[in-house]
Amino acid sequence: MTDRRKQYWAIRETLSSAEKDLIAYYELQWMLRHHVPTIEEVTQHLKKAHPTTNAMSVNYYLQRRGVIKGLDNRGIPWRQHSQSELTQTQVATAIVVMNFADDRTIPQKLEQLGILPATYYAWLNDPQFKNLVDNLSDQNLTNIRPAAIAEFTRKINGGDWNAIKFWLETTGELSNNDAPQSEQMLKFIIEIIQEEIKDPEVIVRIAQRIKAASQNRTLEITPPLELTGELVEDQELIEAKKKLGV
C-alpha cells in the first residue's frame, strides 16, 4: 500500500468527536448497568453535545469500521442496540413473565398469554429478546429489596429466632467485646449447673468443657468453694454426746 493510500485510510478511520462520545456512552451503560442502549437512547444522549444528531446518523456511526472495532474491543454486544424489531407480543410476554409480584409459574403465565413454552424459550435465543428479559430481571432485583427488608424486619419483630440470630451474626453483635451476649449466656449456664450439681469435680469438668467449646477467651470459670482445714463440731453437740456416752 502506498503512503498516500495509508494516509487516506488513516483519515477515514479517524473517529469523530460524536463517534468517540457514542463509544463512551455504550461503554458506560454496559459497564455500570449491563445495559445495551437503544438507538433512541444513544440519539438523545449525543444530542446534548451534538444537536444535529439523529437516528440516521447514529446508524451510520454504527456501520463505521472504527466504531465497530472500538465497541467490539470493549466486549459490548452493541448489535443488540434496538428492541424496535420485537413484536408487541414478545414485549408483553417478557413483562408478564418477569413480574415478580405475580407468583404464578412461568408455564402458567405463558398459558394465559397463549404462548407455548417452546416458543418462549426459542425467543430467549434472540439476543434482542434476551436483552429485554435481562434488563427486566435487573430491575426486579432492585425493586424487591425494600420488600425483602420489610419482611425481614417483620420476622425479627415477631420473635423469629432464625432471623434474630442472622441479624446478630451479620451485624457482629454476637461478637461484640463490650457486651458479649454469648458470654453472659454461658455464665448463666454455669451458675445453673453449680446450683443443680453438688459434686465439685463434675462441675469443674463441665465448666472447663463449656469454656473450651466457646470461642470467647474472656470467659472465666469460677470453681466452687472447697472445704479446707479441720471439721469443727458444735459445742452443744459435743456435750450431748458425752452425756449419752458416745
C-alpha positions in Angstrom: 0.0 0.0 0.0 1.4 3.4 -1.0 1.9 6.1 1.6 -1.0 8.1 0.0 -3.4 5.2 0.4 -2.2 4.6 4.0 -2.8 8.3 4.7 -6.3 8.1 3.1 -7.4 5.1 5.3 -5.9 6.6 8.4 -8.0 9.7 7.8 -11.1 7.7 7.0 -10.8 5.6 10.2 -10.2 8.5 12.4 -13.1 8.8 14.9 -15.1 12.0 15.0 -16.0 13.6 18.3 -19.6 12.3 18.1 -18.3 8.8 17.4 -16.0 8.9 20.4 -18.9 10.1 22.6 -21.0 7.3 21.2 -18.5 4.6 22.2 -18.0 6.2 25.6 -21.8 6.1 26.2 -22.1 2.5 25.2 -19.2 1.6 27.5 -20.7 3.5 30.4 -24.1 1.9 30.1 -22.7 -1.6 29.6 -20.2 -1.5 32.4 -22.4 0.2 35.0 -25.8 -1.2 34.2 -25.1 -4.1 32.0 -27.5 -2.4 29.6 -27.2 -2.0 25.8 -28.8 1.3 25.0 -31.3 1.6 22.1 -30.8 3.8 19.1 -33.2 6.3 20.6 -31.3 6.5 23.9 -28.0 7.0 22.0 -29.5 9.7 19.9 -30.9 11.6 22.8 -27.5 11.4 24.6 -25.5 12.6 21.7 -27.8 15.5 21.0 -26.7 17.1 24.3 -23.2 17.8 22.8 -24.1 17.3 19.1 -27.5 18.9 18.5 -27.8 17.8 14.9 -27.5 14.1 15.7 -30.5 11.9 14.7 -31.2 8.2 14.4 -29.9 8.1 10.9 -26.5 9.5 11.9 -26.3 7.0 14.8 -27.0 4.1 12.5 -24.3 5.5 10.2 -21.8 5.7 13.0 -22.5 2.0 13.9 -21.5 1.0 10.3 -18.1 2.7 10.5 -15.2 0.3 10.9 -13.5 2.4 13.6 -16.7 2.5 15.7 -17.4 -1.3 15.3 -13.8 -2.1 16.2 -14.0 0.2 19.3 -17.2 -1.4 20.6 -16.1 -5.0 19.8 -12.7 -4.5 21.6 -14.7 -3.5 24.7 -16.8 -6.6 24.6 -20.0 -4.6 24.2 -22.8 -6.6 22.4 -23.8 -3.4 20.6 -25.7 -5.2 17.8 -28.5 -5.8 20.4 -28.9 -2.0 20.5 -32.5 -1.8 19.5 -35.7 -3.5 20.6 -37.7 -2.0 17.8 -37.8 -5.3 15.9 -39.5 -7.1 18.9 -43.2 -7.6 18.4 -45.8 -6.3 20.9 -46.5 -9.9 21.9 -42.8 -10.5 22.8 -42.6 -7.3 24.8 -45.8 -8.1 26.7 -44.6 -11.7 27.3 -41.3 -10.5 28.8 -43.1 -8.0 31.1 -45.6 -10.6 32.4 -43.0 -13.4 32.9 -40.6 -11.1 34.8 -43.3 -9.6 37.0 -42.1 -10.7 40.5 -45.4 -9.6 42.1 -47.2 -12.3 40.1 -46.3 -15.5 41.9 -47.6 -17.8 39.2 -45.1 -20.1 37.5 -43.7 -19.3 34.0 -45.8 -22.0 32.3 -49.0 -20.7 34.0 -48.2 -17.1 32.8 -47.5 -18.3 29.2 -50.7 -20.3 29.2 -52.7 -17.2 30.0 -50.9 -15.3 27.2 -51.5 -18.1 24.7 -47.7 -18.6 24.2 -46.2 -22.1 24.0 -43.3 -22.7 26.4 -41.2 -23.9 23.4 -41.9 -20.6 21.7 -40.8 -18.6 24.7 -37.5 -20.5 25.2 -36.9 -20.1 21.4 -37.3 -16.4 21.8 -34.6 -16.4 24.5 -32.1 -17.3 21.8 -32.9 -14.0 20.2 -30.3 -11.5 21.6 -32.7 -8.6 21.5 -35.4 -10.5 23.4 -33.0 -11.9 26.0 -31.6 -8.4 26.5 -35.1 -7.1 27.3 -35.7 -10.0 29.8 -32.3 -9.5 31.4 -33.0 -5.8 31.9 -36.4 -6.5 33.5 -34.7 -9.1 35.7 -32.2 -6.5 36.9 -35.0 -4.1 37.7 -36.8 -6.7 39.7 -33.7 -7.3 41.9 -33.7 -3.5 42.7 -37.4 -3.3 43.3 -37.6 -6.4 45.5 -35.1 -5.1 48.0 -37.5 -2.9 50.0 -40.0 -5.8 50.3 -37.2 -8.2 51.5 -36.1 -5.7 54.2 -39.7 -5.1 55.3 -40.4 -8.9 55.6 -37.1 -9.5 57.4 -37.9 -6.7 59.9 -41.4 -8.2 60.4 -39.9 -11.6 61.3 -37.5 -10.0 63.8 -40.3 -8.1 65.5 -42.3 -11.3 65.6 -39.6 -13.0 67.6 -38.3 -15.3 64.8 -35.1 -16.7 66.3 -33.5 -17.6 63.0 -34.0 -14.0 61.7 -32.7 -12.6 65.0 -29.7 -14.9 65.0 -28.9 -14.0 61.4 -29.1 -10.3 62.2 -26.9 -10.6 65.2 -24.3 -12.6 63.3 -24.4 -10.3 60.3 -24.0 -7.1 62.4 -21.4 -8.6 64.7 -23.5 -8.1 67.8 -22.8 -11.7 69.0 -19.0 -11.0 68.9 -19.2 -7.5 70.5 -16.5 -7.5 73.2 -18.2 -4.6 75.0 -21.3 -6.6 75.8 -20.9 -10.2 74.6 -24.3 -11.8 74.8 -22.9 -15.3 74.3 -20.5 -14.9 77.3 -23.4 -13.8 79.5 -25.4 -16.9 78.4 -22.5 -19.2 79.2 -22.2 -17.7 82.7 -25.9 -18.3 83.3 -25.5 -21.9 82.3 -22.5 -22.4 84.6 -24.4 -20.9 87.5 -27.4 -23.2 86.9 -25.0 -26.2 86.8 -23.4 -25.2 90.1 -26.8 -25.0 91.7 -28.0 -28.3 90.4 -24.9 -30.5 90.7 -23.2 -30.9 94.0 -20.1 -32.8 93.0 -17.3 -30.2 92.7 -15.2 -32.3 90.3 -18.1 -32.8 87.9 -18.9 -29.1 88.0 -15.3 -28.1 87.1 -15.1 -30.7 84.3 -18.4 -29.4 82.8 -17.3 -25.8 83.1 -14.0 -26.4 81.5 -15.6 -28.2 78.6 -18.0 -25.3 78.0 -15.1 -22.9 78.2 -13.1 -24.9 75.6 -16.1 -25.2 73.3 -16.7 -21.4 73.4 -14.5 -19.1 71.4 -14.7 -16.2 73.9 -11.4 -16.1 75.8 -12.8 -13.5 78.2 -15.0 -16.1 79.9 -13.6 -17.1 83.3 -14.8 -20.2 85.2 -15.0 -19.8 88.9 -14.5 -23.2 90.7 -16.9 -24.0 93.5 -15.7 -23.4 97.1 -13.9 -26.4 98.6 -13.9 -27.2 102.3 -10.4 -26.9 103.9 -8.9 -27.4 107.4 -10.4 -29.5 110.2 -14.1 -30.0 110.8 -15.2 -28.2 114.0 -18.3 -29.6 115.7 -20.9 -27.5 117.7 -20.0 -27.4 121.5 -23.6 -28.3 122.5 -23.4 -31.4 120.3 -20.1 -32.4 122.0 -21.7 -32.1 125.5 -24.7 -34.1 124.4 -22.5 -36.9 123.1 -20.6 -37.1 126.4 -23.9 -37.4 128.4 -25.0 -40.2 126.1 -21.7 -41.9 126.4 -20.9 -41.6 122.7 
